[in-house]
Amino acid sequence: MLRLPIATLALAAFATGAVLAREPPGAPCLQPQTVALEGGPAGEIVGTYHGCVSSGGLERPVITTFALGPDGGLTGRYVFWDEEGESPGTLTDIRYRGEATFEATWNDKHGSGTLVVAFFNRFQMFSGNWGSAGGAVDPRFGWTGQRVQ
């Protein structure tokens, strides 16, 4: 199990929209180990996931949180750590594509674009790819997560 000392602080920060002021987690990135897809409703992905995102040519720790908005639609927030420190962002327009796969628009200080992820093991982990605005998702740019809450 991945243990991050900032997990509790991160959850509180995501709930309030605050920006975390901590160093990057010291634990290595988690990578999903299975390829079996599961089906299910969008609400199944609600929770917090620790994993990796490819950015700047490196695998960087990321915390991704999915929640239900006031209208019942999915919303998301994430934070990853790069050479400048924390990089928080949002996931909007989250859409179910079938076969436990979701598509969203990511947005942070580096830009915006598309994220497509597939969930595994009864929505306990996900793996996918992202791309910049106006372009397709790129298989070189991964984004993973394993549920921690």
Wavefront OBJ file of the C-alpha trace (Angstrom):
o trace
v 0.000 0.000 0.000
v 1.258 3.459 -0.882
v 1.468 5.695 2.183
v 1.667 9.398 1.608
v 2.109 11.640 4.632
v 0.071 14.387 3.010
v -3.005 12.252 2.255
v -5.197 13.714 5.012
v -4.053 17.244 4.239
v -4.647 16.622 0.537
v -8.235 15.474 1.092
v -9.002 18.544 3.195
v -7.424 20.787 0.581
v -9.397 19.195 -2.264
v -12.635 19.580 -0.306
v -12.011 23.286 0.215
v -10.305 23.965 -3.109
v -7.140 25.020 -1.285
v -3.704 24.577 -2.782
v -1.354 22.209 -0.982
v 1.958 23.588 0.206
v 3.996 20.432 0.659
v 6.926 18.735 -0.976
v 6.237 15.854 -3.400
v 5.386 12.518 -1.816
v 8.436 10.316 -1.292
v 6.772 7.055 -2.288
v 7.060 5.723 -5.844
v 4.175 6.014 -8.297
v 1.643 3.182 -8.348
v 0.971 1.469 -11.648
v -2.166 -0.644 -12.201
v -1.271 -4.309 -12.547
v -4.362 -5.690 -14.259
v -6.142 -5.238 -17.576
v -9.626 -6.640 -16.865
v -12.305 -3.984 -17.379
v -15.415 -3.788 -15.235
v -18.669 -2.040 -16.111
v -20.745 0.189 -13.827
v -22.249 3.594 -13.134
v -20.252 6.815 -13.122
v -20.732 7.222 -9.345
v -18.460 4.211 -8.798
v -15.364 6.301 -9.537
v -16.020 8.795 -6.721
v -12.979 8.803 -4.434
v -9.315 9.700 -4.166
v -6.580 7.946 -6.129
v -2.778 8.107 -5.831
v -0.699 7.400 -8.923
v 1.541 8.896 -11.592
v 1.195 11.347 -14.449
v 3.727 11.807 -17.238
v 4.797 15.440 -17.396
v 7.950 17.077 -18.684
v 9.336 13.702 -19.725
v 9.100 12.269 -16.185
v 6.647 10.189 -14.168
v 5.365 12.465 -11.407
v 3.298 11.638 -8.305
v -0.341 12.711 -8.651
v -3.399 12.699 -6.400
v -6.647 12.605 -8.386
v -10.059 13.057 -6.728
v -13.448 12.466 -8.347
v -16.660 13.733 -6.695
v -20.322 14.231 -7.497
v -21.234 17.869 -8.082
v -24.453 19.540 -6.891
v -26.133 18.607 -10.187
v -25.155 14.937 -9.795
v -22.478 15.155 -12.489
v -18.880 14.140 -11.944
v -16.194 16.690 -11.107
v -12.499 16.212 -10.486
v -9.407 17.803 -9.017
v -5.790 16.748 -9.095
v -2.402 17.870 -7.906
v 0.985 16.694 -9.123
v 4.478 17.811 -8.241
v 7.015 19.076 -10.766
v 10.242 21.079 -10.627
v 8.224 24.200 -9.726
v 6.451 22.479 -6.839
v 2.739 21.846 -6.728
v 0.616 21.903 -9.856
v -3.093 21.711 -8.990
v -5.725 21.315 -11.672
v -9.333 20.466 -12.434
v -11.153 17.807 -14.445
v -14.347 19.010 -16.083
v -16.882 17.725 -18.599
v -16.358 14.148 -17.359
v -18.193 11.759 -19.685
v -18.793 8.005 -19.538
v -17.690 6.329 -22.792
v -18.710 2.763 -21.889
v -16.632 -0.247 -20.845
v -15.622 1.534 -17.565
v -13.905 4.277 -19.615
v -14.267 7.990 -18.932
v -13.163 11.082 -20.842
v -12.577 14.489 -19.248
v -11.045 17.881 -19.921
v -8.012 18.666 -17.734
v -6.947 22.220 -16.958
v -3.949 23.528 -14.972
v -1.200 26.166 -15.171
v 0.445 24.248 -18.029
v -2.644 24.317 -20.257
v -5.638 22.114 -20.969
v -6.563 19.065 -22.989
v -8.240 15.664 -22.971
v -7.832 12.801 -20.505
v -9.164 9.281 -21.217
v -8.955 6.648 -18.457
v -10.204 3.085 -18.025
v -11.064 1.738 -14.568
v -10.115 -1.751 -13.358
v -10.693 -4.063 -10.386
v -14.169 -2.794 -9.512
v -13.104 0.821 -9.895
v -10.176 0.494 -7.479
v -7.642 1.753 -10.041
v -7.421 3.458 -13.392
v -4.955 3.872 -16.223
v -5.112 6.205 -19.185
v -3.509 8.874 -21.311
v -3.801 12.604 -21.846
v -3.195 15.056 -24.642
v -3.038 18.820 -25.109
v -5.924 20.974 -26.310
v -6.702 20.461 -29.961
v -4.834 17.151 -30.104
v -5.576 13.515 -29.471
v -4.531 11.741 -26.294
v -0.917 10.630 -26.570
v 0.154 7.094 -25.544
v 3.439 8.572 -24.252
v 1.560 10.649 -21.660
v 0.200 8.305 -18.996
v -2.040 9.000 -15.989
v -2.719 6.331 -13.366
v -4.364 6.037 -9.982
v -5.108 3.533 -7.245
v -7.980 4.228 -4.843
v -6.957 5.245 -1.346
v -10.376 6.444 -0.209
l 1 2 3 4 5 6 7 8 9 10 11 12 13 14 15 16 17 18 19 20 21 22 23 24 25 26 27 28 29 30 31 32 33 34 35 36 37 38 39 40 41 42 43 44 45 46 47 48 49 50 51 52 53 54 55 56 57 58 59 60 61 62 63 64 65 66 67 68 69 70 71 72 73 74 75 76 77 78 79 80 81 82 83 84 85 86 87 88 89 90 91 92 93 94 95 96 97 98 99 100 101 102 103 104 105 106 107 108 109 110 111 112 113 114 115 116 117 118 119 120 121 122 123 124 125 126 127 128 129 130 131 132 133 134 135 136 137 138 139 140 141 142 143 144 145 146 147 148 149
